[in-house]
Amino acid sequence: MNFLKFTINIFIISLFFISCEMEFEDEEIVEIETENPDNNSTNNEPNLNKWVRRSDFGGSSRSEAVSFSIGNKGYLGTGVKVYETYDDFWEYEPNTNVWTQIANFAGGERYSAISFVIGNKAYVGTGKKSFETFNDIWEYNPLENLWTQKSNLIGLSRFGASTFVINGKAYLGMGENGSIHFNDFYEYKVNSDTWEQISNFPGEERSNAVSFVINNYAYLGLGSSGYFDFYNDFFKYNAVNDAWEEISYFNGNARNNAVSFAIGDFAYVVTGQNNYDYYKDFWKFDASKNTWLEISNFAGEERASASSFVIGNTAYISTGIKDYDDKQDTWVYLVDGSFVSFEKYEITKDDNDNGIIEAGESIEMEVYLKNTGIDAITDVNVIFSAPTSEIAGLETEAIDFGVLIGNGMSGKKISFKISDDFSISSVPIEMKITDGANKIWNLEFYISVN
């Protein structure tokens, strides 16, 4: 949170689409190779990291927005700019580098809210506007471009809270309400739309921390509990045992309002602030070694309260603030290596020949995978499966996708039968992907059934 901000109540209702394209004739690519300084990290090897500037965020410059990704698209909305708070939301298409405005957030203007994704739907809630704090939660369905209110958080209203998702359940906690900082935590079950309190976060009460998930364990740290109390401790959460344990401290300066994201078996923390100091240092966390490594600086300007989302294995950072200068620029971080992500599916044949999946139909579709890394991936094989008996006939043998070149895409045909009494609107298709180097990716995508 930026403590010198004030807001006035402005309520704007709009529901429309605007396409906004602001592309650079030549992408700005920054390659930084840095020797890790002597900062108590365990690794001192040089690292080559690439930052590429993309189209500026389509809405007004701002900070303290929420962001998330669903499938192969990113989303960013709400936030604050000096005296103005926002409820607009925007969708980012990485293939065209275009931001498009979508339905405004139905909960109204706010900033310092939270977001999480379960399946093919996103959830946004809590936050602050002027002197009002919130505990409401709203579900966004991108297929219908529709917001639906869900059960309120059972804890006190708050802003600057933290969230993460493990095995289809969301966890929300901490934050502040202006006078009190919290360390309580709650579990959300989407199927029953219910909240249940779990073990408190064991560190100091705080807001504006960061969190990420690696291999079904959550990691949470940093943040602040006032104008002068900033933290660099980190904790690991085991959802099976509802237990927290302290792990290695973050090696950078204590801070709040940083950005974090996870790609594969590693997590990354970047930007943030400590009072009037703003940061652009960039850190990589290796959960298997419980170590932090400084790898390079963020290529944009120092900032706090930025937003990020991950599409496949590529991270995007946008907006934020430094002093009173709100940001609008968007950057993508490219990791050396090779990563497989789901790109899209296209229906090639259905019984009614209308391009829509309906109960009782036999379906053929082309499924496309993308290499979001730099290096080529060879001998890509995929085993498809469905977690419900209402989808039958999927090929049980691995399907050969061949070679995925860097930033390349490949599609293969699959077929299946939808049961006559199919009763839910969407269902995941699971993919176990292997390559010639014995790497494994477990991914899924959702199909919509009318």
C-alpha positions as CSV (number, residue, x, y, z in Angstrom):
1,M,0.0,0.0,0.0
2,N,1.2,3.6,-0.6
3,F,0.5,5.5,2.6
4,L,0.3,9.0,1.1
5,K,-2.7,8.2,-1.1
6,F,-6.2,9.5,-0.6
7,T,-9.3,8.7,-2.6
8,I,-12.7,10.2,-3.2
9,N,-15.8,8.2,-4.0
10,I,-16.4,8.0,-7.7
11,F,-18.7,5.2,-9.0
12,I,-18.6,4.4,-12.7
13,I,-20.7,1.6,-14.3
14,S,-19.8,0.4,-17.7
15,L,-20.1,-2.9,-19.6
16,F,-18.5,-2.8,-23.0
17,F,-15.5,-3.9,-25.1
18,I,-12.8,-1.6,-26.4
19,S,-9.8,-2.9,-28.3
20,C,-6.7,-1.0,-27.5
21,E,-3.5,-1.8,-29.4
22,M,-0.2,0.0,-28.6
23,E,2.6,-2.0,-30.1
24,F,6.3,-1.1,-30.5
25,E,7.7,-1.2,-34.0
26,D,10.8,-2.9,-32.5
27,E,10.4,-4.8,-29.3
28,E,12.6,-3.4,-26.6
29,I,14.8,-6.4,-25.5
30,V,17.1,-6.1,-22.5
31,E,19.6,-8.8,-21.8
32,I,21.4,-8.6,-18.5
33,E,24.2,-10.9,-17.4
34,T,25.2,-10.4,-13.8
35,E,27.6,-12.1,-11.4
36,N,25.8,-12.6,-8.2
37,P,27.4,-10.4,-5.5
38,D,28.4,-11.7,-2.1
39,N,25.0,-11.5,-0.4
40,N,24.8,-14.8,1.4
41,S,23.2,-16.6,-1.6
42,T,24.6,-20.0,-2.2
43,N,25.2,-19.6,-5.9
44,N,27.6,-17.2,-7.7
45,E,27.2,-18.3,-11.3
46,P,26.4,-15.8,-14.0
47,N,22.8,-15.7,-15.3
48,L,21.4,-14.5,-18.7
49,N,17.9,-13.1,-18.4
50,K,15.8,-11.4,-21.0
51,W,13.2,-8.7,-20.4
52,V,11.0,-7.7,-23.4
53,R,8.8,-4.7,-23.3
54,R,5.3,-5.2,-24.7
55,S,2.3,-3.0,-25.3
56,D,1.5,-0.7,-22.4
57,F,-1.5,-1.6,-20.3
58,G,-4.7,-0.6,-22.1
59,G,-6.3,1.3,-19.2
60,S,-5.0,4.3,-17.2
61,S,-1.7,4.1,-15.4
62,R,-2.2,2.9,-11.9
63,S,-1.0,0.8,-9.0
64,E,-2.4,-1.8,-6.5
65,A,-4.4,-3.5,-9.2
66,V,-5.2,-7.2,-9.3
67,S,-4.1,-9.6,-12.0
68,F,-4.4,-13.3,-13.0
69,S,-4.3,-15.6,-16.0
70,I,-6.9,-18.0,-17.3
71,G,-5.7,-20.3,-20.2
72,N,-3.5,-18.4,-22.5
73,K,-4.7,-14.9,-21.6
74,G,-3.9,-12.4,-18.9
75,Y,-6.2,-10.1,-16.9
76,L,-5.6,-6.9,-15.0
77,G,-8.1,-4.5,-13.3
78,T,-9.1,-2.3,-10.4
79,G,-6.4,-0.2,-8.8
80,V,-5.8,3.4,-7.8
81,K,-4.1,6.5,-9.3
82,V,-3.7,9.4,-6.8
83,Y,-7.4,10.4,-6.2
84,E,-9.1,8.0,-8.6
85,T,-10.0,4.4,-8.0
86,Y,-10.9,2.0,-10.7
87,D,-13.3,-0.9,-11.5
88,D,-12.3,-1.4,-15.1
89,F,-10.8,-4.8,-16.3
90,W,-8.7,-5.6,-19.3
91,E,-7.7,-8.9,-21.1
92,Y,-4.3,-9.3,-22.6
93,E,-3.7,-11.5,-25.6
94,P,0.0,-12.4,-25.8
95,N,-0.1,-13.6,-29.4
96,T,-1.3,-10.2,-30.7
97,N,0.2,-8.1,-27.9
98,V,-3.2,-6.4,-27.5
99,W,-5.2,-5.3,-24.4
100,T,-9.0,-5.4,-24.7
101,Q,-11.4,-4.0,-22.2
102,I,-13.9,-6.5,-20.8
103,A,-16.7,-6.3,-18.2
104,N,-16.0,-3.9,-15.3
105,F,-15.5,-5.6,-12.0
106,A,-19.0,-5.9,-10.5
107,G,-17.9,-5.3,-7.0
108,G,-17.2,-1.6,-7.7
109,E,-14.1,0.5,-7.6
110,R,-11.3,-0.5,-5.2
111,Y,-7.6,-1.1,-4.8
112,S,-5.3,-3.5,-2.9
113,A,-7.7,-6.3,-3.5
114,I,-6.9,-10.0,-4.0
115,S,-7.3,-12.5,-6.9
116,F,-7.0,-16.2,-7.4
117,V,-7.9,-18.7,-10.1
118,I,-9.6,-22.1,-9.7
119,G,-10.2,-24.1,-12.9
120,N,-11.3,-21.8,-15.6
121,K,-12.7,-19.1,-13.4
122,A,-11.2,-16.2,-11.4
123,Y,-12.1,-14.8,-8.1
124,V,-11.5,-11.2,-7.0
125,G,-12.4,-9.6,-3.6
126,T,-11.5,-7.7,-0.4
127,G,-9.7,-4.4,-0.9
128,K,-10.2,-0.8,-0.1
129,K,-11.8,2.4,-1.4
130,S,-11.3,5.7,0.5
131,F,-12.1,4.8,4.1
132,E,-14.1,1.7,3.3
133,T,-12.7,-1.9,3.3
134,F,-14.3,-5.0,1.8
135,N,-14.8,-8.7,2.5
136,D,-16.8,-9.5,-0.6
137,I,-15.7,-12.1,-3.2
138,W,-16.7,-12.2,-6.9
139,E,-16.3,-14.9,-9.5
140,Y,-15.4,-14.1,-13.1
141,N,-16.4,-16.4,-16.0
142,P,-14.4,-15.4,-19.1
143,L,-16.6,-17.5,-21.4
144,E,-19.6,-15.4,-20.5
145,N,-17.7,-12.2,-19.6
146,L,-19.7,-12.2,-16.4
147,W,-19.1,-11.5,-12.7
148,T,-21.1,-13.3,-10.0
149,Q,-21.0,-12.6,-6.3
150,K,-20.0,-15.5,-4.0
151,S,-19.9,-16.0,-0.3
152,N,-18.1,-13.2,1.6
153,L,-14.9,-13.9,3.4
154,I,-15.9,-14.9,7.0
155,G,-13.0,-12.9,8.5
156,L,-13.0,-9.1,8.9
157,S,-12.9,-6.9,5.9
158,R,-9.4,-6.0,4.8
159,F,-7.0,-4.9,2.1
160,G,-3.4,-5.9,1.3
161,A,-4.2,-9.5,2.0
162,S,-2.4,-12.6,0.5
163,T,-3.8,-15.6,-1.4
164,F,-2.7,-18.8,-3.0
165,V,-4.3,-22.0,-4.4
166,I,-3.4,-25.6,-3.6
167,N,-5.2,-28.6,-5.1
168,G,-8.3,-26.6,-6.1
169,K,-8.8,-24.8,-2.8
170,A,-8.0,-21.2,-2.2
171,Y,-6.4,-19.7,0.9
172,L,-6.7,-16.1,1.9
173,G,-5.4,-14.3,4.9
174,M,-3.4,-11.5,6.6
175,G,-3.8,-7.9,5.4
176,E,-5.0,-4.9,7.3
177,N,-8.1,-2.7,7.8
178,G,-6.3,0.6,8.4
179,S,-5.8,0.2,12.1
180,I,-5.3,-3.5,12.6
181,H,-2.9,-5.9,10.8
182,F,-3.9,-9.6,10.6
183,N,-2.3,-13.0,10.7
184,D,-5.5,-15.1,10.3
185,F,-6.0,-17.4,7.4
186,Y,-9.1,-19.0,5.7
187,E,-9.7,-21.8,3.2
188,Y,-12.2,-21.5,0.4
189,K,-14.0,-24.5,-1.2
190,V,-15.3,-23.5,-4.5
191,N,-17.8,-26.4,-4.9
192,S,-19.6,-25.6,-1.7
193,D,-18.9,-21.8,-1.8
194,T,-17.8,-21.9,1.9
195,W,-15.0,-20.5,4.0
196,E,-13.3,-22.2,7.0
197,Q,-10.7,-20.7,9.3
198,I,-7.3,-22.6,9.4
199,S,-4.1,-22.1,11.2
200,N,-2.9,-18.5,11.6
201,F,0.2,-17.4,9.8
202,P,3.0,-17.8,12.4
203,G,5.0,-14.6,11.6
204,E,4.2,-11.0,12.6
205,E,0.8,-9.7,11.5
206,R,1.3,-7.9,8.2
207,S,-0.1,-6.7,4.9
208,N,1.2,-6.5,1.3
209,A,3.3,-9.7,1.5
210,V,4.0,-12.0,-1.5
211,S,3.0,-15.6,-2.0
212,F,3.6,-18.4,-4.5
213,V,3.1,-22.2,-4.8
214,I,5.7,-24.8,-5.8
215,N,4.8,-28.5,-5.9
216,N,1.7,-28.0,-3.8
217,Y,3.4,-26.1,-1.0
218,A,2.7,-22.4,-0.5
219,Y,5.4,-19.9,0.4
220,L,4.7,-16.5,1.9
221,G,6.8,-13.7,3.1
222,L,7.9,-10.1,3.1
223,G,5.3,-7.4,3.8
224,S,4.9,-4.7,6.4
225,S,2.9,-3.8,9.5
226,G,3.2,-0.1,9.6
227,Y,5.3,2.8,8.3
228,F,8.6,1.4,9.7
229,D,8.2,-2.3,10.2
230,F,9.2,-4.2,7.0
231,Y,10.0,-7.9,6.8
232,N,12.2,-10.3,4.8
233,D,11.2,-13.6,6.5
234,F,9.5,-16.4,4.7
235,F,7.3,-19.3,5.7
236,K,6.2,-22.6,4.0
237,Y,2.6,-23.9,4.3
238,N,1.6,-27.6,4.1
239,A,-2.1,-27.7,3.3
240,V,-2.4,-31.4,4.0
241,N,-1.3,-30.9,7.7
242,D,-2.4,-27.3,8.0
243,A,1.1,-26.5,9.2
244,W,3.5,-23.6,8.7
245,E,7.3,-23.7,9.0
246,E,9.9,-20.9,8.8
247,I,12.4,-21.2,5.9
248,S,15.3,-19.2,4.7
249,Y,15.0,-15.5,4.8
250,F,14.8,-13.5,1.6
251,N,18.3,-12.2,0.8
252,G,17.3,-8.8,-0.5
253,N,16.2,-5.8,1.5
254,A,13.0,-6.1,3.6
255,R,10.1,-4.7,1.7
256,N,6.4,-4.7,0.9
257,N,4.3,-4.4,-2.3
258,A,6.8,-6.6,-4.3
259,V,5.7,-8.9,-7.1
260,S,6.1,-12.7,-7.0
261,F,5.4,-15.6,-9.4
262,A,6.4,-19.2,-9.9
263,I,7.5,-20.9,-13.1
264,G,8.1,-24.7,-12.9
265,D,10.2,-25.6,-9.8
266,F,11.3,-22.0,-9.1
267,A,9.8,-18.8,-7.8
268,Y,10.8,-15.2,-8.5
269,V,10.5,-12.0,-6.4
270,V,11.0,-8.5,-7.9
271,T,10.4,-4.8,-7.2
272,G,8.8,-3.5,-4.0
273,Q,9.5,-0.7,-1.6
274,N,10.7,0.1,2.0
275,N,9.3,3.6,2.9
276,Y,10.8,5.9,0.2
277,D,13.2,3.3,-1.2
278,Y,12.0,1.6,-4.4
279,Y,13.5,-1.6,-5.9
280,K,14.1,-3.3,-9.2
281,D,16.3,-6.2,-8.0
282,F,15.2,-9.6,-9.1
283,W,15.5,-12.8,-7.1
284,K,15.1,-16.5,-7.8
285,F,14.0,-19.0,-5.1
286,D,15.0,-22.7,-5.4
287,A,12.6,-24.6,-3.1
288,S,14.6,-27.9,-3.4
289,K,17.6,-26.1,-1.9
290,N,15.8,-23.5,0.2
291,T,18.0,-20.8,-1.3
292,W,17.7,-17.3,-2.8
293,L,19.8,-16.2,-5.8
294,E,20.0,-12.6,-7.2
295,I,19.9,-13.0,-11.0
296,S,19.4,-9.6,-12.5
297,N,17.6,-6.3,-12.2
298,F,14.1,-5.7,-13.6
299,A,14.5,-3.8,-16.9
300,G,11.8,-1.3,-16.2
301,E,12.0,1.5,-13.6
302,E,12.0,0.8,-9.9
303,R,8.5,0.5,-8.5
304,A,6.1,-0.9,-6.0
305,S,2.5,-2.2,-6.1
306,A,2.9,-3.6,-9.7
307,S,0.8,-6.6,-10.9
308,S,1.9,-9.8,-12.6
309,F,0.5,-12.9,-14.2
310,V,2.0,-16.0,-15.7
311,I,0.8,-17.5,-19.1
312,G,2.2,-20.9,-19.6
313,N,5.8,-20.5,-18.4
314,T,6.1,-16.8,-19.3
315,A,5.7,-14.0,-16.7
316,Y,4.3,-10.6,-17.3
317,I,4.7,-7.5,-15.1
318,S,2.6,-4.3,-15.6
319,T,1.7,-1.0,-13.9
320,G,2.9,0.0,-10.4
321,I,4.1,3.3,-8.8
322,K,7.3,5.1,-7.9
323,D,6.8,8.1,-5.6
324,Y,3.7,9.7,-7.2
325,D,4.4,8.4,-10.7
326,D,1.9,5.6,-11.6
327,K,3.1,3.2,-14.3
328,Q,1.5,1.7,-17.5
329,D,4.3,-0.2,-19.0
330,T,4.2,-4.0,-19.4
331,W,7.2,-6.3,-19.5
332,V,7.6,-10.0,-20.2
333,Y,10.3,-12.1,-18.6
334,L,11.9,-14.8,-20.8
335,V,13.6,-17.7,-19.0
336,D,16.4,-19.6,-20.8
337,G,15.3,-23.2,-21.2
338,S,12.2,-25.0,-22.6
339,F,8.7,-25.1,-21.2
340,V,5.5,-26.6,-22.5
341,S,2.1,-24.9,-22.1
342,F,-1.4,-25.4,-23.4
343,E,-2.2,-22.9,-26.2
344,K,-5.7,-23.6,-27.5
345,Y,-8.1,-26.2,-28.9
346,E,-10.2,-26.0,-32.1
347,I,-13.2,-28.2,-32.7
348,T,-12.8,-29.9,-36.1
349,K,-15.9,-32.2,-36.0
350,D,-19.1,-32.6,-33.9
351,D,-22.3,-34.4,-34.6
352,N,-24.4,-31.3,-35.0
353,D,-21.7,-29.6,-37.2
354,N,-22.1,-26.3,-35.3
355,G,-18.7,-26.1,-33.6
356,I,-20.3,-26.4,-30.2
357,I,-19.7,-29.3,-27.7
358,E,-23.1,-30.7,-26.6
359,A,-24.2,-33.6,-24.4
360,G,-24.3,-36.9,-26.3
361,E,-22.0,-35.8,-29.1
362,S,-18.8,-37.4,-30.5
363,I,-16.1,-34.7,-30.8
364,E,-12.9,-34.3,-32.7
365,M,-10.6,-31.4,-31.9
366,E,-7.1,-30.2,-32.5
367,V,-5.2,-29.5,-29.4
368,Y,-2.2,-27.1,-29.6
369,L,0.8,-27.0,-27.3
370,K,3.4,-24.2,-27.2
371,N,7.0,-24.0,-26.2
372,T,7.2,-20.8,-24.2
373,G,10.9,-21.1,-23.7
374,I,13.9,-20.5,-25.9
375,D,15.4,-24.0,-26.5
376,A,13.7,-26.6,-28.7
377,I,11.9,-29.5,-27.1
378,T,12.2,-32.9,-28.8
379,D,10.1,-36.1,-28.7
380,V,7.1,-34.4,-27.1
381,N,4.5,-37.1,-26.1
382,V,1.1,-36.5,-24.5
383,I,-1.3,-38.8,-22.7
384,F,-4.8,-37.3,-22.4
385,S,-7.3,-38.2,-19.7
386,A,-10.5,-36.9,-18.2
387,P,-11.4,-37.0,-14.4
388,T,-15.0,-37.9,-15.2
389,S,-16.7,-41.0,-16.7
390,E,-19.0,-38.6,-18.6
391,I,-16.2,-38.2,-21.2
392,A,-15.2,-41.5,-22.8
393,G,-13.1,-42.7,-25.7
394,L,-9.9,-40.7,-25.2
395,E,-6.9,-42.4,-26.7
396,T,-5.0,-44.1,-23.8
397,E,-1.7,-44.3,-25.7
398,A,0.7,-41.3,-25.9
399,I,0.2,-39.0,-28.8
400,D,3.4,-37.8,-30.5
401,F,3.6,-34.0,-30.9
402,G,7.2,-34.2,-32.3
403,V,9.5,-31.2,-31.9
404,L,8.5,-27.9,-30.4
405,I,10.9,-25.2,-31.4
406,G,11.6,-22.2,-29.2
407,N,8.3,-20.1,-29.0
408,G,6.9,-22.7,-31.5
409,M,3.5,-24.4,-31.5
410,S,2.2,-27.9,-32.6
411,G,-1.3,-29.3,-32.8
412,K,-2.6,-32.9,-32.8
413,K,-6.1,-34.3,-33.1
414,I,-7.9,-36.1,-30.2
415,S,-11.5,-37.5,-30.1
416,F,-13.9,-38.4,-27.4
417,K,-17.6,-39.0,-26.6
418,I,-19.7,-36.8,-24.3
419,S,-22.3,-38.8,-22.3
420,D,-26.0,-38.1,-22.9
421,D,-26.6,-37.0,-19.3
422,F,-23.6,-34.6,-19.0
423,S,-24.6,-32.3,-16.2
424,I,-21.9,-29.6,-15.7
425,S,-20.9,-26.7,-17.9
426,S,-17.2,-27.3,-18.1
427,V,-14.7,-30.1,-17.4
428,P,-10.9,-30.4,-17.5
429,I,-9.0,-32.5,-20.0
430,E,-5.7,-33.6,-18.3
431,M,-2.4,-33.9,-20.1
432,K,0.7,-35.7,-19.0
433,I,3.5,-34.4,-21.2
434,T,7.0,-35.9,-21.5
435,D,9.9,-35.1,-23.7
436,G,13.2,-36.7,-24.9
437,A,15.0,-35.3,-21.9
438,N,12.6,-37.1,-19.5
439,K,11.0,-33.8,-18.4
440,I,7.4,-34.1,-17.3
441,W,4.6,-31.4,-17.4
442,N,1.2,-32.1,-15.9
443,L,-1.2,-29.6,-17.5
444,E,-5.0,-29.3,-18.1
445,F,-7.4,-27.3,-20.1
446,Y,-11.2,-26.9,-19.8
447,I,-13.8,-27.6,-22.4
448,S,-17.3,-26.0,-22.3
449,V,-20.3,-28.2,-22.8
450,N,-23.7,-26.8,-23.7
